[in-house]
Amino acid sequence: MKIYWDGKSKNIIGTRLRELRNKEGISQKTLAAQLQTEGAEFNELTILRIEKGQRFVSDLEVAALAKHFHVSADYLLGLPDKKGKDTSK
């Protein structure tokens, strides 16, 4: 498997994840616990490393985070939504 890495961040969802978590007013520990209750394998360190761009994120993890926050995977990835609107702003 080839991993695309720009040498700075190992993922592109970290900033969005932090924004969504802060918007809900929950800690990394609380988010991890909520995701675990939903059947996803996350812990506090996982959330921290994703937010800091220190960890690659699998497609299953992106899907679990999108489902939890009721957003699209495209939104987490900063891609245009289905109407062609840029969601990165």
MODELLER restraints for C-alpha pairs under 7 A, 6 or more apart:
rsr = mdl.restraints
at = mdl.atoms
rsr.add(forms.Gaussian(group=physical.xy_distance, feature=features.Distance(at['CA:9:A'], at['CA:53:A']), mean=4.56, stdev=0.5))
rsr.add(forms.Gaussian(group=physical.xy_distance, feature=features.Distance(at['CA:9:A'], at['CA:54:A']), mean=6.32, stdev=0.5))
rsr.add(forms.Gaussian(group=physical.xy_distance, feature=features.Distance(at['CA:10:A'], at['CA:53:A']), mean=5.10, stdev=0.5))
rsr.add(forms.Gaussian(group=physical.xy_distance, feature=features.Distance(at['CA:10:A'], at['CA:54:A']), mean=5.60, stdev=0.5))
rsr.add(forms.Gaussian(group=physical.xy_distance, feature=features.Distance(at['CA:10:A'], at['CA:55:A']), mean=5.48, stdev=0.5))
rsr.add(forms.Gaussian(group=physical.xy_distance, feature=features.Distance(at['CA:10:A'], at['CA:56:A']), mean=5.11, stdev=0.5))
rsr.add(forms.Gaussian(group=physical.xy_distance, feature=features.Distance(at['CA:11:A'], at['CA:53:A']), mean=5.42, stdev=0.5))
rsr.add(forms.Gaussian(group=physical.xy_distance, feature=features.Distance(at['CA:11:A'], at['CA:55:A']), mean=6.70, stdev=0.5))
rsr.add(forms.Gaussian(group=physical.xy_distance, feature=features.Distance(at['CA:11:A'], at['CA:56:A']), mean=5.46, stdev=0.5))
rsr.add(forms.Gaussian(group=physical.xy_distance, feature=features.Distance(at['CA:11:A'], at['CA:57:A']), mean=6.45, stdev=0.5))
rsr.add(forms.Gaussian(group=physical.xy_distance, feature=features.Distance(at['CA:12:A'], at['CA:77:A']), mean=6.10, stdev=0.5))
rsr.add(forms.Gaussian(group=physical.xy_distance, feature=features.Distance(at['CA:13:A'], at['CA:76:A']), mean=5.36, stdev=0.5))
rsr.add(forms.Gaussian(group=physical.xy_distance, feature=features.Distance(at['CA:13:A'], at['CA:77:A']), mean=5.46, stdev=0.5))
rsr.add(forms.Gaussian(group=physical.xy_distance, feature=features.Distance(at['CA:14:A'], at['CA:50:A']), mean=5.22, stdev=0.5))
rsr.add(forms.Gaussian(group=physical.xy_distance, feature=features.Distance(at['CA:14:A'], at['CA:51:A']), mean=3.82, stdev=0.5))
rsr.add(forms.Gaussian(group=physical.xy_distance, feature=features.Distance(at['CA:14:A'], at['CA:52:A']), mean=6.25, stdev=0.5))
rsr.add(forms.Gaussian(group=physical.xy_distance, feature=features.Distance(at['CA:14:A'], at['CA:53:A']), mean=5.81, stdev=0.5))
rsr.add(forms.Gaussian(group=physical.xy_distance, feature=features.Distance(at['CA:15:A'], at['CA:51:A']), mean=6.02, stdev=0.5))
rsr.add(forms.Gaussian(group=physical.xy_distance, feature=features.Distance(at['CA:16:A'], at['CA:76:A']), mean=5.82, stdev=0.5))
rsr.add(forms.Gaussian(group=physical.xy_distance, feature=features.Distance(at['CA:17:A'], at['CA:51:A']), mean=6.45, stdev=0.5))
rsr.add(forms.Gaussian(group=physical.xy_distance, feature=features.Distance(at['CA:18:A'], at['CA:51:A']), mean=5.92, stdev=0.5))
rsr.add(forms.Gaussian(group=physical.xy_distance, feature=features.Distance(at['CA:28:A'], at['CA:44:A']), mean=5.40, stdev=0.5))
rsr.add(forms.Gaussian(group=physical.xy_distance, feature=features.Distance(at['CA:28:A'], at['CA:47:A']), mean=5.99, stdev=0.5))
rsr.add(forms.Gaussian(group=physical.xy_distance, feature=features.Distance(at['CA:28:A'], at['CA:48:A']), mean=6.77, stdev=0.5))
rsr.add(forms.Gaussian(group=physical.xy_distance, feature=features.Distance(at['CA:29:A'], at['CA:43:A']), mean=6.95, stdev=0.5))
rsr.add(forms.Gaussian(group=physical.xy_distance, feature=features.Distance(at['CA:29:A'], at['CA:44:A']), mean=4.68, stdev=0.5))
rsr.add(forms.Gaussian(group=physical.xy_distance, feature=features.Distance(at['CA:32:A'], at['CA:42:A']), mean=5.24, stdev=0.5))
rsr.add(forms.Gaussian(group=physical.xy_distance, feature=features.Distance(at['CA:32:A'], at['CA:43:A']), mean=4.85, stdev=0.5))
rsr.add(forms.Gaussian(group=physical.xy_distance, feature=features.Distance(at['CA:32:A'], at['CA:44:A']), mean=5.56, stdev=0.5))
rsr.add(forms.Gaussian(group=physical.xy_distance, feature=features.Distance(at['CA:32:A'], at['CA:47:A']), mean=6.89, stdev=0.5))
rsr.add(forms.Gaussian(group=physical.xy_distance, feature=features.Distance(at['CA:35:A'], at['CA:42:A']), mean=6.49, stdev=0.5))
rsr.add(forms.Gaussian(group=physical.xy_distance, feature=features.Distance(at['CA:36:A'], at['CA:42:A']), mean=6.20, stdev=0.5))
rsr.add(forms.Gaussian(group=physical.xy_distance, feature=features.Distance(at['CA:40:A'], at['CA:64:A']), mean=6.67, stdev=0.5))
rsr.add(forms.Gaussian(group=physical.xy_distance, feature=features.Distance(at['CA:49:A'], at['CA:55:A']), mean=5.39, stdev=0.5))
rsr.add(forms.Gaussian(group=physical.xy_distance, feature=features.Distance(at['CA:62:A'], at['CA:73:A']), mean=6.33, stdev=0.5))
rsr.add(forms.Gaussian(group=physical.xy_distance, feature=features.Distance(at['CA:63:A'], at['CA:73:A']), mean=6.26, stdev=0.5))
rsr.add(forms.Gaussian(group=physical.xy_distance, feature=features.Distance(at['CA:66:A'], at['CA:72:A']), mean=5.50, stdev=0.5))
rsr.add(forms.Gaussian(group=physical.xy_distance, feature=features.Distance(at['CA:66:A'], at['CA:73:A']), mean=5.46, stdev=0.5))
rsr.add(forms.Gaussian(group=physical.xy_distance, feature=features.Distance(at['CA:66:A'], at['CA:76:A']), mean=6.99, stdev=0.5))
rsr.add(forms.Gaussian(group=physical.xy_distance, feature=features.Distance(at['CA:74:A'], at['CA:80:A']), mean=6.76, stdev=0.5))
rsr.add(forms.Gaussian(group=physical.xy_distance, feature=features.Distance(at['CA:74:A'], at['CA:81:A']), mean=6.38, stdev=0.5))
rsr.add(forms.Gaussian(group=physical.xy_distance, feature=features.Distance(at['CA:75:A'], at['CA:87:A']), mean=5.93, stdev=0.5))
rsr.add(forms.Gaussian(group=physical.xy_distance, feature=features.Distance(at['CA:78:A'], at['CA:87:A']), mean=5.58, stdev=0.5))
rsr.add(forms.Gaussian(group=physical.xy_distance, feature=features.Distance(at['CA:78:A'], at['CA:88:A']), mean=4.53, stdev=0.5))
rsr.add(forms.Gaussian(group=physical.xy_distance, feature=features.Distance(at['CA:79:A'], at['CA:86:A']), mean=6.44, stdev=0.5))
rsr.add(forms.Gaussian(group=physical.xy_distance, feature=features.Distance(at['CA:79:A'], at['CA:87:A']), mean=5.96, stdev=0.5))
rsr.add(forms.Gaussian(group=physical.xy_distance, feature=features.Distance(at['CA:79:A'], at['CA:88:A']), mean=6.57, stdev=0.5))
rsr.add(forms.Gaussian(group=physical.xy_distance, feature=features.Distance(at['CA:80:A'], at['CA:86:A']), mean=4.23, stdev=0.5))
rsr.add(forms.Gaussian(group=physical.xy_distance, feature=features.Distance(at['CA:80:A'], at['CA:87:A']), mean=5.32, stdev=0.5))
rsr.add(forms.Gaussian(group=physical.xy_distance, feature=features.Distance(at['CA:81:A'], at['CA:87:A']), mean=6.54, stdev=0.5))
